[in-house]
Amino acid sequence: MNPYRFLRLLFKGPTPQQMAAQLRKPQGFMARKVGERMNAANRSLYEGAWKALDLRDGLSVLEIGFGNGLFFGDLARQAKALRLHGLDFSKEMVEQATERNAELIASGALSLAHGPSDRMPFADASFDRVFCINVVYFWDDPGSHLREVRRVLKPGGTFTAVLRTRSSMEKMPFTAFGFTKYEEADWERVLRAHGFTPTGTTLLREREIEFAGARFTPESLVMTSV
Ligand SMILES: C[S@@+](CC[C@H](N)C(=O)[O-])C[C@H]1O[C@@H](n2cnc3c(N)ncnc32)[C@H](O)[C@@H]1O
């Protein structure tokens, strides 16, 4: 990296464009910090997803875009003998999540794959549940990802997406760069256009935060579909 760019980052922090690019695909020396910041902000979204997944013993579950994988341990405790899988296209996130979850992986309860969600390295009808948190904003062509979700889901399996609402995202300046933002009706339209039927939506109100000088309470949607 250009040394001036490095010094700028060190002293002034990332620009909104750099932050957006890192959230889309964490990479390089910033990836560890980005992963930690996501962990601090997103636990309540994971808790919302676990409730919506309606997990039973022995189910096979895929998370797309797991970041640094902090939450797989808690996910594994939501039911007995879950077979967990993760897919992420950031090499750094796969490496960090692999290191963090070494025991779970060694026990055979978790396997992690590196790759994009519009070309998943999984056989047809592999999973009872597929979920993703803070990922659909980056799907420039949602249909190509949803087709893959449908392919890898078993018949009757469910897909849960957790996403912050457009009105919340608009208060965070970095989301002006490469994020597609949705309110509930927008994401529902996308789901229906690609053959999914929404079965339930929960609105999560997070704790109040200060961002770019303004205080607000972010809201997220937990939307499950079949
Ligand atoms: C904003 S982070 C969210 C991480 C975590 N789910 C959370 O909410 O804290 C987005 C994650 O999804 C991954 N990702 C984004 N688009 C992806 C795609 N098309 N295929 C696979 N992984 C993707 C990124 O590498 C990153 O780890």
The ligand as an SDF file (V2000), in Angstrom:
LIG
                    3D

 27 29  0  0  0  0  0  0  0  0999 V2000
  -21.2630   -6.4930    6.4180 C   0  0  0  0  0  0  0  0  0  0  0  0
  -20.4640   -8.0420    6.6260 S   0  0  0  0  0  0  0  0  0  0  0  0
  -21.6110   -8.8480    7.7520 C   0  0  0  0  0  0  0  0  0  0  0  0
  -20.9500   -9.8830    8.6250 C   0  0  0  0  0  0  0  0  0  0  0  0
  -21.8750  -10.5190    9.6500 C   0  0  0  0  0  0  0  0  0  0  0  0
  -22.9070  -11.3040    8.9940 N   0  0  0  0  0  0  0  0  0  0  0  0
  -22.4890   -9.4640   10.5440 C   0  0  0  0  0  0  0  0  0  0  0  0
  -23.6460   -9.0740   10.3210 O   0  0  0  0  0  0  0  0  0  0  0  0
  -21.8140   -9.0040   11.4780 O   0  0  0  0  0  0  0  0  0  0  0  0
  -20.7870   -8.8780    5.1060 C   0  0  0  0  0  0  0  0  0  0  0  0
  -20.1150  -10.2310    5.0360 C   0  0  0  0  0  0  0  0  0  0  0  0
  -20.6520  -10.9530    3.9370 O   0  0  0  0  0  0  0  0  0  0  0  0
  -19.6240  -11.3490    3.0640 C   0  0  0  0  0  0  0  0  0  0  0  0
  -20.2010  -11.3020    1.7030 N   0  0  0  0  0  0  0  0  0  0  0  0
  -20.7410  -10.2150    1.0890 C   0  0  0  0  0  0  0  0  0  0  0  0
  -21.2100  -10.5330   -0.1160 N   0  0  0  0  0  0  0  0  0  0  0  0
  -20.9690  -11.8650   -0.2890 C   0  0  0  0  0  0  0  0  0  0  0  0
  -21.2010  -12.7900   -1.3530 C   0  0  0  0  0  0  0  0  0  0  0  0
  -21.7970  -12.4050   -2.4870 N   0  0  0  0  0  0  0  0  0  0  0  0
  -20.8330  -14.0710   -1.1850 N   0  0  0  0  0  0  0  0  0  0  0  0
  -20.2240  -14.4860   -0.0410 C   0  0  0  0  0  0  0  0  0  0  0  0
  -19.9450  -13.6450    0.9980 N   0  0  0  0  0  0  0  0  0  0  0  0
  -20.3370  -12.3630    0.8780 C   0  0  0  0  0  0  0  0  0  0  0  0
  -18.4720  -10.3850    3.3060 C   0  0  0  0  0  0  0  0  0  0  0  0
  -17.2190  -10.9180    2.9650 O   0  0  0  0  0  0  0  0  0  0  0  0
  -18.6140  -10.1310    4.8110 C   0  0  0  0  0  0  0  0  0  0  0  0
  -17.9490  -11.0980    5.5930 O   0  0  0  0  0  0  0  0  0  0  0  0
  1  2  1  0
  2  3  1  0
  2 10  1  0
  3  4  1  0
  4  5  1  0
  5  6  1  0
  5  7  1  0
  7  8  2  0
  7  9  1  0
 10 11  1  0
 11 12  1  0
 11 26  1  0
 12 13  1  0
 13 14  1  0
 13 24  1  0
 14 15  1  0
 14 23  1  0
 15 16  2  0
 16 17  1  0
 17 18  1  0
 17 23  2  0
 18 19  1  0
 18 20  2  0
 20 21  1  0
 21 22  2  0
 22 23  1  0
 24 25  1  0
 24 26  1  0
 26 27  1  0
M  CHG  2   2   1   9  -1
M  END
$$$$
